[in-house]
Amino acid sequence: MTIELKPEQEKIVAQAIQAGLIETPDEAADAGVETIRKRLESGAVERPALSNEEWMRKFRAWAYSHPTDTPLLSDEAMGRESIYRDRGL
């Protein structure tokens, strides 16, 4: 595979070679691939920011995806005596 670098990229690769960070342009590609691999493994892939409307739409979809027929606790179960019964308070 042949990769054509943009002028700015060529300049940076040349500077890296002069600074002794890499020996050949191929090593720049290897370093880039290694950086991408680490980001993928760590889950640090940056996702584009959502607009407020899109974020709210996804949040509401998530919220409404939960069941709504869960039985509620009785007043007795929610009372302080019931919650702290075994603690001797």
Backbone as a ProteinNet text record, in pm:
[ID]
protein_1_A
[PRIMARY]
MTIELKPEQEKIVAQAIQAGLIETPDEAADAGVETIRKRLESGAVERPALSNEEWMRKFRAWAYSHPTDTPLLSDEAMGRESIYRDRGL
[TERTIARY]
84.7	0	89.7	50	123.1	39.8	100.2	31.6	96.9	15.1	67	43.2	151	141.2	114.3	41.8	21.2	152.2	172.7	299	327.7	227.7	248.5	291.1	230.4	266.6	410.4	448.6	586.3	685	650.2	736.3	754.5	647.1	654.6	733.5	712.7	789	937.3	971	1111.9	1171.1	1094.3	1141.8	1162.5	1072.9	1086.5	1211.2	1241.6	1363	1486.8	1487.1	1601.5	1620.5	1509.3	1518	1554.3	1558.1	1594.2	1478.3	1356.5	1241.2	1210	1231.1	1212.7	1327	1347.9	1455.9	1405.2	1282.9	1227.3	1081.7	1030.6	888	795.2	837.9	755.8	732.5	830.7	815.9	709.6	690.2	583.8	448.2	431.5	306.3	287.2	394.2	384.6	342.5	400.9	367.3	220.8	174.3	34.7	-60.7	-30.5	-114.7	-114.6	-0.3	8.7	-74.8	-70.3	-150.6	-299.5	-341	-482.4	-522	-434.9	-465	-485.9	-398.3	-410.5	-539.2	-575	-698.9	-820.2	-818	-929.8	-941	-826.6	-826.9	-870.5	-835.2	-868.2	-1008.8	-1074	-1207.4	-1206.3	-1092.1	-1079.3	-1109.6	-1191.1	-1226.2	-1321.1	-1284.1	-1367.2	-1481.5	-1599.3	-1716	-1755.7	-1811	-1850.6	-1957.8	-1951.3	-2048.6	-2186.3	-2286.9	-2424	-2481.2	-2572.7	-2643.6	-2732.5	-2775.6	-2863.4	-2988.9	-3045.3	-3168.9	-3145.8	-3034.4	-3004.3	-2974.5	-2899.9	-2870.2	-2999.4	-3090.5	-3217	-3302.9	-3303.7	-3380.3	-3328.7	-3196.3	-3138.9	-3162.2	-3152.3	-3176	-3320.1	-3415.4	-3556.7	-3583.9	-3523.8	-3541.2	-3489.7	-3375.4	-3321.5	-3415.2	-3460.4	-3547.2	-3677.4	-3736.4	-3864.3	-3847.9	-3724.3	-3702	-3715.5	-3724.1	-3735.1	-3880.4	-3902.2	-4040.9	-4109	-4237.9	-4314.5	-4413.4	-4410.8	-4506.5	-4443.9	-4331.7	-4266.9	-4353.8	-4384.9	-4469.4	-4397.8	-4474.6	-4419	-4407.7	-4317.5	-4304.9	-4418	-4457.7	-4563	-4507.5	-4597.6	-4554.2	-4475.9	-4517.2	-4446.7	-4303.5	-4285.2	-4151.5	-4061.5	-4118.9	-4041.3	-4020.9	-4083	-4073.1	-3935.9	-3898.7	-3768.8	-3748.9	-3854	-3842.4	-3808.4	-3864.9	-3837.8	-3695.6	-3650.8	-3518.4	-3408.6	-3424.6	-3319.8	-3348.5	-3443.5	-3486.5	-3370.8	-3280.1	-3172.4	-3052.8	-3056.3	-2942.5	-2959.9	-3074.8	-3096.3	-3109.4	-3147	-3160.2	-3300.8
-116.5	0	123.4	219.4	344.8	453.4	525.4	635	764.8	855.4	985.8	1083.3	1143.8	1238.2	1379	1453.7	1595.3	1667.3	1786.7	1858.6	1877.3	1910.4	1929.2	1798.6	1687.2	1556.8	1520.1	1547.7	1521.1	1601	1725.4	1812	1754.9	1709.7	1654.9	1524.6	1439.4	1313.6	1344.3	1441.6	1479.3	1532.6	1612.7	1664.1	1550.4	1452.5	1338.5	1257.1	1243.5	1171.4	1250.2	1381	1464	1463.1	1455.6	1456.2	1319	1218.2	1083.8	1005.9	1056.4	984.1	859.4	867.8	754.9	756.4	642.9	635.7	646.2	596.4	596.9	642.2	688	724.9	608	484.7	368.3	359.1	399.7	395.9	495.3	603.9	698.9	631.6	555.4	482.2	377.9	307.4	207.6	272.4	388.3	458.6	502.9	549.1	590.2	474.3	362	243.1	194.9	198.7	157.2	249.5	377.6	473.2	444.9	419.4	388.2	259.5	156.8	29.7	49.4	127.5	151.5	225.3	323.1	397.9	306.9	218.5	125.2	29.6	-20.7	-114	-48.2	77.2	145.1	202.5	199.7	256.4	407.3	465.2	611.4	672.4	604.4	657	774.3	888	1006.5	1001.2	1025.1	1029.3	1174.9	1204.7	1343.8	1384.9	1507.1	1557.4	1563.3	1524.1	1529	1667.9	1705.2	1830.8	1811.8	1922.3	1912.5	1831.9	1856.1	1786.5	1636.1	1599.9	1457.6	1389.6	1457.2	1399.9	1376.4	1474.9	1462.7	1351.7	1338.2	1231	1094.8	1078.3	949.5	923.5	1026.9	1010.9	968	1034	997.7	856.6	819	682	581.9	612.6	523.9	519.5	635.2	641.8	566.2	583.2	517.1	369.4	322.4	180.3	92.7	152.4	76.6	37.8	-76.5	-117.3	-19.6	-1.6	89.9	15.4	-116.9	-194.7	-257.2	-203.6	-252.8	-216	-313.6	-281	-185.1	-94.3	3.1	-59.4	-5.8	-52.6	7.7	-67.9	-19.2	90.4	166.1	270	207.6	89	20.8	-13.8	-62	-99.4	23.1	137.8	259.9	333.9	286.1	353.3	337.2	434.2	434.5	308.9	266.3	147.7	23.8	14.5	-100.8	-95.5	22.8	37.1	10.4	60.6	50.7	-54.8	-143.4	-242.1	-322.7	-371.4	-459	-383.1	-253.5	-175.5	-130.8	-154.4	-120.6	27.2	103.5	247.6	285.6
0	0	0	-77.1	-82.9	-17.1	73.7	141.5	98.1	47.9	9.2	123.9	170.1	280.9	230.8	309.6	281.9	315.4	258.8	285	434.2	513.2	658.2	723.7	680.2	734.9	698.1	574.1	531.7	615.4	642.9	723.1	864	923.7	1060	1061.9	962.4	955.4	938.7	854.5	835.7	966	1039.5	1168.2	1268.1	1266.6	1358.4	1325.8	1196.7	1156.6	1201.1	1179.6	1220.1	1371.2	1445.7	1592.1	1647.5	1560.2	1604.7	1666.7	1649.6	1703.8	1622.7	1492.9	1402.6	1303	1233.4	1135	992.3	968.7	833	836.6	722.7	716.9	751.3	720.3	754.5	905.3	983.5	1129.1	1176.4	1102.4	1136.7	1120.5	1012.9	991.6	1100.6	1137	1244.3	1375.7	1405	1528.9	1527.8	1413	1401.7	1420.5	1359.1	1372.9	1517.7	1583.2	1723.8	1812.7	1786.2	1863.3	1845.5	1723.7	1697.1	1767.9	1762.6	1828.6	1978.1	2041.6	2186.4	2219.8	2138	2162.8	2148.8	2051.2	2033.4	2151.7	2198.3	2310.9	2440.9	2458.7	2584.1	2582.8	2470	2461.7	2457.9	2428.9	2430.1	2294.1	2217.5	2087.5	2107.8	2056	2071.5	1971.7	2022.6	1936.9	1917.1	1800.7	1779.9	1880.8	1926	2022.8	1957.7	2035.3	1986	2008.9	1923.5	1946.9	2069.4	2129	2246	2215.1	2098.4	2060.8	2044.5	1979.9	1959.4	2092.2	2181	2312.2	2389.2	2387.5	2459.3	2399.9	2267.9	2204.2	2248.1	2248.5	2290	2438.6	2521.1	2664.2	2690	2624.8	2643.7	2594.5	2482.7	2432.4	2535.2	2595.6	2699.3	2820.6	2865.1	2983.4	2960.6	2843.9	2815.9	2782.4	2768	2737.6	2861.8	2980.4	3104.2	3129.9	3194.4	3222.2	3317.5	3298	3383.5	3472	3466.4	3544.6	3669.5	3714.8	3835.7	3955.9	4043	4158.4	4253.7	4310.1	4403.8	4542.4	4624.4	4761.8	4845.9	4945.4	5034.1	5125.2	5187.9	5281.7	5396.5	5440	5549.6	5508.2	5386.7	5339.8	5326	5303.5	5288.3	5419.8	5527.2	5656.2	5719.9	5800.3	5867.8	5951.9	6020.9	6106.8	6024.6	5906.7	5821	5766.2	5729.6	5669.6	5771.5	5894.4	5996.2	6103.1	6079.1	6177.3	6235.6	6154.5	6200.4	6257.6	6256.8	6305	6448.7	6505.8	6645.6	6671.7	6573.4	6592.6	6629
[MASK]
+++++++++++++++++++++++++++++++++++++++++++++++++++++++++++++++++++++++++++++++++++++++++

